[in-house]
Amino acid sequence: MSVYNAYLSLSGTIDAEVATDERMALRTSYRIGGPAALHVTVHSYQALVRTIQVLDRERVSWVVLGRGSNILVSDQGYDGCVIKLGREFSRISLGDDATVTAGAGAMLAKLVNECQQAGLSGLEACVGIPGTVGGAVSMDAGTRHEWIGHKVRSVVTYVPGKGLRRRESHEVDWGYRATSIPGNEVILEATFGLEPGDPGQIAADMEERLVRRREHQPIGKPSCGSVFRNPMSGSVGSLIEACGLKGATCGAAQVSDVHANFVVNNGGATAVEVLTLIRKMHDEVLRQQGIDLVPEVKFLGF
C-alpha cells in the first residue's frame, strides 16, 4: 500500500482537494479522531472515478464520508483515504411534478429547508437530523416510524470499475437504519417524490418536531446521535437507563443525562473512552435484559 504514491498521483491532477494526515476530529460531529492518511474532497464525477482508480491501484483502503455525524474514528486515525463528495454532488434541483433531486453531498438540512420554502411536504421527519443526503439515504434516516426511504423515487450510485447505476425505489430494500444498497457503491444522488403543501404549515410541523428534539436529545455537546438502533419494541434509551447507566462517565465521555442512547463528548474525550461506554451499555443491557443491541454508529480505524 502506498498512500504517498496515491497522493502524488492525485494532487494537482484532478478537480479535488487532496491532503495528507487530515485530523478527523475536525471532520466529525464527535470532535474525536486521529488523522486520516489521505483525505480527498472530489468536486466532479471524473475526479471521484480517478480517485478510486488510483486508490485501488495503490491498494489504499477508502471510505466515503459525509459530515461525519454518525461515526467514531479511532484515536490512531485511519490508515487509508477518506473521500468527501464536494461541489458537483451538492446540488439540489426542484422538479415540476413535486420531485426533488439532491446530490449526495448536499446537506440534509438544506434539502429539508428548500422543500419547505417551495411548499413541498414529505421530508419533515428529517428536520434536525445532521449530515448529508447521501448519508441519510444510506442509513434510511428519519424517526422510528418515518424514514427518508419512504420518499425516495430513485437512487444513482457509482459502482467502482463498472460505472453509474440507477435503482428505482422498489429495487431497494428500505429498513430501519439500513438499506440493501451495497456498501462498496458510492451514492451520488437521490430523487424524492413529495406532495404539494402549505409552506407555513410545513414550517410549523418542522418547528414542532425541532422542539421535541431539543427537549429529548442532548443539544450543544458533540455526539454521534443515537448510539444503538431501537429494538422492535421498547426504547434503547429506556433500556440503558433501566440498567443505571444514564449519566455514567468514562473520562470526558458521558452517557447523556438527557437521553441515555447518546454518548456525549464533554470536552477532550477520546475514542477509547467513548467506546468503553458503548461496550458497557451494550453488555449491561444484554446481561440484565437479554437484548443484544445493534450499533447505529459506525466505527472507522479500529
N, C-alpha and C positions, 0 to 999 in steps of 0.2 A: 504494500500500500504506500502510495506516495502523495501525501497531501501537498507537499511542496511543488511537485510536478503539475498537479491539478491547478494549483494557484497560478503558476506561470502560464499555463495553457489558457486560463480563463481571464486573468487580469488584463484589462485593456483591450480585449479582443471581442467582447460581446456587450450588448446593452444591459449591463448589470453592475452592481456594486459588489466588489469582492474584497473580503477582509479575512485575516487570519487571527486566531486566538481572540475571538469575539466573546466578551463576557455575557453569559446567558442570564446572569442576574439582572442585566439591563433589558433583556428581551422577554421576560416572563412576568406574569402578574404576581407571582410569589416573591419576586425580587431575590431569587435564590438561584445559584448555579454557577459552576466554573466555566471555563472557556470552551467554545466550540472550535475545533481545529481550523475549520473553514466555515465562513458564512457568506452566502451569495444571495443578493436580492435581485431577482431577474425581472426585467421590465417588459419582456416580449416572449411570445411563444418560441421563437427561434432561439432566444437566449436560454430558455428552460431546456429545450431539447439538447442544445450543445452542452450545457452544464451537466446534464445527466449522462450524456455520452462520454464526456471526459472523466467524470467520477467513476463510471463503470469500468472504463479502460484502465484507470489507475487503481481500481479496486478500493475505492474510498466509499465507505458506507454513507448513506444520506437519508435525510428525513425532511419533509416539508412541514413548516411550522408557520402558523398564522401569527396571532398576537400573544401566543404562549399563555393563554388564560386557563388551560386545564392540564398543565404539565408540571412535573417536578424534575428538575435537572440535577444530576449528581454534583456534589461539591468539586469533584475532579473534572467535571465538564464532560464533553462528548468528543471522542476521537474520530470524528467524521465531519460531514458537511451538513449544515442547516441551510435549507433553501427557503427563501421567503418570496412570495408572489407579489410583484410590485405594480407599476403603473398600468400596463395593459390589462391586468387582471383585477383592477379596482373600479371598473366602470359599472354604472347602473343605468339601464335603459328601460323606460316605461313604454309598453305597447298600447295599441288602440283597443284591445279586447280584454282589458283588466289583467294583462300579463305583465310581468316584470322580469327582466333578465339581469342577473348580477354576477360580476366576476367573483371568483373565489377569494380574491384578496381584498374585496370591499369590506368595510366594517359593517357588522350586522346592525349596529345602532343606526348607521347612516341609511341602510336599506329600510329599516322599520320607519324612520322619520320621513323619508321621501315618500313612502307609501301612504303614510298618514296625511301628508300635505297634499297628495294627489287624490285623496278620497278613496283609497283602496284598502279594503279590510281583509284580514286573514292572518296577518303576522303579529298581531298584538301580543300574543303569548311570548314573543321573543324580546319584548321590551325589557331593558335592563340586563340582558344576557351579554357579557363581553365577548370579544373575539371577532373572527371574520366569518363571512358567508360560507367559505369552504369548510372551516372547522365546524360550523353549526350543522351543515349538511352531512358531513362525515360521521358525526355522532348523533344525528337526528335530535338536535337540541330542542328545548321547549320546557313545558311544565310536565307534571306527572301524567296529565291527561291530554295535553295538546302538544303535538310535535310538528316541527317545521316540515317534515316529510309529507305530512298531510296536504301541504300546499304546493309541493314540487310537481311540475309538469314533466321536466326532463333535466338530465344532468350530463354535462360534457366532461370527459376525462381525457388525460393523456396516458396512453399505455406505452411505457418505455420500450423502444425497439419496434413498435408497431404503428404508433400514431394516435389520432383522435378517435374517440368512441363516444357516441351519444346513446344514452339509455333513457327510454321513456319511464315515467314513474312506476308503471305496473311491472317493469322489468327489474325493479329494485325491491328487496325485502326491507321494509322500514320497521324498525323495532325500537324498544325503549333504550335509548342511548346507544344504538347500533344500527348499521346498515349492512347490506350484502355487497357493497362496492369494495372490490379487492383493495387491500392495504398498499399494494405496490403500484396502484394507479393514482395519478395526481388529479384531483378535482379542479377543473378550470372555471366552470361557470354553471349556474343553475337558473332555470326559468320557473317562475311561480305563477300559478293561476289563482287570482284573487277575486274579490267581489266589490262592486262599487258601494261606497258608504259615505256617510256624512263626516267630513274631516273633524268637526267639533266633537261628535260622538266618539269617533275613534280615539281622539286625543284624550277624552275623559276616561275611556276604558283603559288606555295606556297609563294614565296618571294613577288610577285606582290600583292597577297592578304594581306600579312602582312603589306606591305607599306600602302595600303588603310586603314587598321585598325588603324595603327599608326596616319594617317592623320586625321581620322574622329572620333576617340574614345579617351577618356582620358587615357593616359598610365602613370603609375608611381604613381597614387593615388589609395588607396584602394576603391573598389566599389563592387557591386554585378553583374556588367554587366548591360544589359538593364533592366530597371525597369518594363516597360509595353510591352505587345505584340503590334506589329503593327496592326492597323485595316485593313480591307480588301483593302482599298485604302488609300493612303497617308502615311506619316511618323509620328510616335509618336514624334520624336524629333522636327519636324517642327510644329506640333500642339502645343506642350508645349512652344516652342519658340514664336509662334504667340500670346500666352497668356502673354508674357512678363516675363516669369519665368526663362529664361536662365540666369544662374549666381546667382539666388536667394539663400539666405543662411538662415540657422537656426542654431545658434551656430557654431559648427565646421563642420556641414554638408552643402553641396552646390550642387545645380543643376549645373552640369558641364557646363562651358562656352565653351567647345569643342563640346559636344553633349548633348542636353537637355534631352535625355532619360536616362541619367546616373546621379545618386546622389553619389558624392564622399565624402570621409572622409578626411578632411584637417588636421586631427591630433587631436585625442581625442574626436571625435564625439560620441554621444550616440545614441542608437537605437530610443529613443523618438524623437531626432532631425531629424533623417533620416525619420522616419515615418511621422512626421509633414510635411516635404517637399513632401513626396509621396502622402499624402492625399490632399495637396494643389494643386499639379499637376493634380491629378485626378479630383478634384472638379472644378477647373478653366476650364479645357478642357470640362467638362460636361456642365458647366454653359455657357461658351462662344461659344462652337461649337457643343454642343448636342451629344458628343461622349463619351460613357461610357467605359473608358479604363479598360483593364483586366490586372492585375499584372502578370508579368513573374517571379518576385522574390517571393520566398516562405518565410513564417514567422514562427518562432518557439518560443514558450514560451509566446506568447501574449494571 
